[in-house]
Amino acid sequence: MNDRINTLDELLSDPMVKLVMERDRVQPAELRSLLEEKVRRDDASVNPVIDRPGTDRSVPPAHMVAESCHKLWLCG
């Protein structure tokens, strides 16, 4: 089983992500544009091939994010 979400489309189509976005009243189009702008800025400021070889730009699965969040006391 692969625990990685490799694209923004996969992230936005994940059922748990959809539920959280609905609860928080986040529009998928707004989140998409925010994340795409962040990627554009990162790409413009740093050459990932030279400065960050082997950079993995995939999004970790929700359960991994939740584990990190709990370790930092960011969620209940």
N, C-alpha and C positions, 0 to 999 in steps of 0.2 A: 504494500500500500504506500502510495506517495502522499506525504503530508504537506506538500508544498502547493501553494497557489502561485501560478506563474504569470498570470495576466490580470490586468485590472478588470476585465470582463468576468473572469472567474471569481474574483473577489466580490464584485458587485452582484453576482448571481448566487452567491452562497446564501442559503436560507437563514442562517444565524445573523449574517451581516444585514440582510434585508430586515429582519425583525428589529435589530438594534437601531437601524437607520429610521425605520418607521416610528419606533418609540421616541427617538430623539428628534423627529421631524426633520431629518436630513434628506435632501433631494439627491438622487443618484447623479443627476447632471451637474449639480453644484460640486459634489465631492469629486467627480471625475475631472472637472476643470481645475479644481484646486490641486489635485495630485499631479495632473499633467503639467501644470504651471511649475510645480516644484521640480519635476523631472527636467523640464526645459531649463530652469535656472541652474540646476546641478550640472547639466550637460554644458551649459555656456561657461560656467566658472571653472570647471575642472575637466581635463581630458582623461576619461576613465581608463583608457588603454595604457597610457603612459604613467599617470599618477596613482592609479589604483588598480593594478593588474589583478585579475581574478575576482573583481567586484561582482557580487551576486545581487542583482536588483529585484529578485523575487520577493514576494510578501510571505512572511511566515503564517502558518495556519493559526486560526483564532485561539485554539487551546494553548499554543505556545505563547501568544501575546498575553493571554489571561494569566498564565503562570508567572510571566515577568512582572505583570501588573501587581499580582498578589505579593510577590517578593519585595516590591518597592512600596507596599501599602497604599497603592493608588486606587484600589477598588475593594469593595467590601466582601 
